[in-house]
Amino acid sequence: MKFQPIFFGPAAVLAAALVANGMAWAADADTILGQTVPAWLSLHGQFTNVTQAYPSFTASFDGPNSLRGRGQTKETVDATLYLGVKLPGGLEFFVNPEIDQGFGLSNTLGAGGYPSGEAYKVGKSNPYFRLQRAFFRYTLDLGGETTTVESAANQFASTGHADNVTVTIGKFSATDIFDTNTYAHDPRGDFLNWSIVDSGAYDYAADAWGYTYGIAMEWNQAWWTWRAGVFDLSTIPNTTSLETGFQQFELVTEAEERHQLFGQPGKVKVLVFANRGRMANYVDALNLARQTGNTPDVSLVRRYQTRPGAAVNIEQGLNANLGAFIRLSTNDGRKEAFEFTEINRSIAAGIALKGTSWHRGGDTFGLAAVVNDISPQARSYFAAGGMGILIGDGQLPRYQAEKIIETYYKASVIEGIDLSLDFQHIADPAYDAVRGPVNIFGLRLHAAF
């Protein structure tokens, strides 16, 4: 396998300079003003470079959407500025301009549980600009226990109360609010696999970069939260353009329970969603293909209909340094995936261990496993040569559930800079038992201020 010298490419240098300049500005502000930034301003930034590679694996054929059997190395880079301002009346406004560059392995194709949450469905060789988030947030304080929140990306440092109602409106990611998990939700800092950092069968509304327009409300009480939201779907499944005016939309709601078990914090979340838009039924695509003698194509049979699904998301601290999680999710497998990936049922579980016990408090070790599955209708569609959002080998001679193990070690280099080693073993990628397994090695550099 040939490794390309791309780790310090032009985009990486440009993005690193952006973060470095931000760090220098913050240091000057702290020296001059006695604080990092004025109280009405929130300023944070991040830079992430992920390089992944795998050697050649057993594959007697490659299809249009396959993870290529020949070994390869790919890189993605992004740099984000998190800028927020406090407005009158308790309103907050945030914008997140971002620079992106690079490609995922096989151009972000070839597995239901794709191996990099930093790889978008749109890849480019040259750096390009995106305004990923631009949203308002309003919090209505209802009293209760006093809580303190530290300054973070898209979050002001504040002291408030546990009981409140928070409304977010604008452009952001549905998974900023729904399906979050302390141990597995941030591909810039913990696991990388799509079906580990998010519930695999939660087909959340998003453009090709993972963002959309919408509104979400959260009602927070001492030990529970109820959330609800509505978001625009893409104009057509898996596209760069978003629908406007909620003509195609997702409705989602989530109930969260918080508890202490043996003195350690835990959460249980139950999420239900429904996507309503122009989408295809796999059986309709197969029937049309039989009538015409062609390969089945979901784009020919789309009509306005609903695709529901649900997810259970559990996290539990086991001691001061060790936490565990489990995710279970399912959706209507008779219909095509609209936004996320071809997974109709998924179960993921894992642990995250802080390095305090070996005197590396800033380090983290993570280990997780996931099993993904597709419906009988989806299996028939892909066996007949159909293509999907992420998968489509052109045939499916022997179906098997997709099985993934991921482990990572994140080492704190200096404050604000981490270096992670990641390994993933994917058996039966894209549910194809005659291809793979594939072993993917990853290196992640992340800097934040």
QUIQUIQUI-V143410 format. One record per backbone hydrogen bond with DSSP energy under -0.5 kcal/mol. NH is the residue of the N-H (numbers start at 1). CO is the residue of the C=O. If there is no record, write none. Layout:
nh=NH co=CO
nh=NH co=CO
This chain:
nh=3 co=1
nh=4 co=2
nh=6 co=4
nh=9 co=6
nh=13 co=9
nh=14 co=10
nh=15 co=11
nh=16 co=12
nh=17 co=13
nh=18 co=14
nh=19 co=15
nh=20 co=16
nh=21 co=17
nh=22 co=18
nh=23 co=19
nh=24 co=20
nh=25 co=21
nh=26 co=22
nh=27 co=23
nh=28 co=24
nh=29 co=25
nh=30 co=26
nh=31 co=27
nh=32 co=28
nh=33 co=29
nh=34 co=30
nh=35 co=29
nh=41 co=38
nh=42 co=84
nh=44 co=82
nh=46 co=80
nh=47 co=447
nh=48 co=78
nh=49 co=445
nh=50 co=76
nh=51 co=443
nh=52 co=74
nh=53 co=441
nh=54 co=72
nh=55 co=439
nh=57 co=69
nh=60 co=434
nh=65 co=392
nh=66 co=63
nh=67 co=110
nh=68 co=66
nh=72 co=54
nh=74 co=52
nh=76 co=50
nh=77 co=101
nh=78 co=48
nh=79 co=99
nh=80 co=46
nh=81 co=97
nh=82 co=44
nh=82 co=80
nh=83 co=81
nh=83 co=95
nh=84 co=42
nh=85 co=93
nh=86 co=40
nh=87 co=91
nh=90 co=87
nh=91 co=88
nh=92 co=137
nh=93 co=85
nh=94 co=135
nh=95 co=83
nh=96 co=133
nh=98 co=130
nh=99 co=79
nh=100 co=128
nh=101 co=77
nh=102 co=124
nh=103 co=75
nh=107 co=104
nh=108 co=105
nh=109 co=105
nh=110 co=390
nh=114 co=112
nh=117 co=192
nh=119 co=116
nh=120 co=118
nh=121 co=208
nh=123 co=121
nh=124 co=102
nh=128 co=100
nh=130 co=98
nh=132 co=96
nh=132 co=130
nh=133 co=96
nh=134 co=171
nh=135 co=94
nh=136 co=169
nh=137 co=92
nh=138 co=167
nh=139 co=90
nh=140 co=165
nh=141 co=139
nh=142 co=163
nh=143 co=163
nh=147 co=160
nh=149 co=158
nh=152 co=155
nh=155 co=152
nh=158 co=149
nh=160 co=147
nh=162 co=145
nh=163 co=143
nh=164 co=162
nh=164 co=220
nh=165 co=140
nh=166 co=218
nh=167 co=138
nh=168 co=216
nh=169 co=136
nh=170 co=214
nh=171 co=134
nh=172 co=170
nh=172 co=212
nh=174 co=205
nh=176 co=173
nh=177 co=174
nh=178 co=174
nh=189 co=186
nh=190 co=186
nh=194 co=114
nh=196 co=193
nh=197 co=193
nh=198 co=194
nh=200 co=195
nh=202 co=199
nh=203 co=201
nh=204 co=202
nh=207 co=211
nh=208 co=239
nh=210 co=207
nh=212 co=172
nh=214 co=170
nh=215 co=230
nh=216 co=168
nh=217 co=228
nh=218 co=166
nh=219 co=226
nh=220 co=164
nh=220 co=218
nh=221 co=224
nh=225 co=256
nh=226 co=219
nh=227 co=254
nh=228 co=217
nh=229 co=252
nh=230 co=215
nh=231 co=250
nh=232 co=213
nh=233 co=248
nh=235 co=241
nh=238 co=338
nh=239 co=236
nh=243 co=233
nh=247 co=244
nh=249 co=276
nh=250 co=231
nh=251 co=274
nh=252 co=229
nh=253 co=272
nh=254 co=227
nh=255 co=270
nh=256 co=225
nh=257 co=268
nh=258 co=223
nh=259 co=266
nh=261 co=264
nh=264 co=261
nh=266 co=259
nh=267 co=315
nh=268 co=257
nh=269 co=313
nh=270 co=255
nh=271 co=311
nh=272 co=253
nh=273 co=309
nh=274 co=251
nh=275 co=307
nh=276 co=249
nh=277 co=275
nh=277 co=305
nh=279 co=277
nh=279 co=303
nh=282 co=334
nh=285 co=281
nh=286 co=282
nh=287 co=283
nh=288 co=284
nh=289 co=285
nh=290 co=286
nh=291 co=287
nh=292 co=288
nh=293 co=289
nh=294 co=289
nh=300 co=297
nh=301 co=298
nh=303 co=279
nh=305 co=277
nh=307 co=275
nh=309 co=273
nh=310 co=330
nh=311 co=271
nh=312 co=328
nh=313 co=269
nh=314 co=326
nh=315 co=267
nh=316 co=324
nh=317 co=265
nh=318 co=322
nh=319 co=322
nh=323 co=352
nh=324 co=316
nh=325 co=350
nh=326 co=314
nh=327 co=348
nh=328 co=312
nh=329 co=346
nh=330 co=310
nh=331 co=344
nh=332 co=308
nh=333 co=331
nh=335 co=332
nh=336 co=280
nh=343 co=341
nh=344 co=373
nh=345 co=373
nh=346 co=329
nh=347 co=371
nh=348 co=327
nh=349 co=369
nh=350 co=325
nh=351 co=367
nh=352 co=323
nh=353 co=365
nh=354 co=321
nh=355 co=360
nh=355 co=363
nh=357 co=354
nh=358 co=355
nh=359 co=356
nh=360 co=355
nh=363 co=360
nh=364 co=410
nh=365 co=353
nh=366 co=408
nh=367 co=351
nh=368 co=406
nh=369 co=349
nh=370 co=404
nh=371 co=347
nh=372 co=402
nh=373 co=345
nh=379 co=375
nh=380 co=376
nh=381 co=377
nh=382 co=378
nh=383 co=379
nh=384 co=380
nh=385 co=382
nh=386 co=381
nh=388 co=391
nh=396 co=383
nh=400 co=431
nh=402 co=372
nh=403 co=427
nh=404 co=370
nh=405 co=425
nh=406 co=368
nh=407 co=423
nh=408 co=366
nh=409 co=421
nh=410 co=364
nh=411 co=409
nh=411 co=419
nh=413 co=411
nh=413 co=417
nh=414 co=417
nh=417 co=414
nh=418 co=446
nh=419 co=411
nh=420 co=444
nh=421 co=409
nh=422 co=442
nh=423 co=407
nh=424 co=440
nh=425 co=405
nh=426 co=424
nh=426 co=438
nh=427 co=403
nh=427 co=425
nh=431 co=428
nh=432 co=429
nh=433 co=398
nh=433 co=431
nh=435 co=432
nh=436 co=58
nh=437 co=426
nh=438 co=426
nh=440 co=424
nh=440 co=438
nh=441 co=53
nh=442 co=422
nh=443 co=51
nh=444 co=420
nh=445 co=49
nh=446 co=418
nh=446 co=444
nh=447 co=47
nh=448 co=416
nh=449 co=45
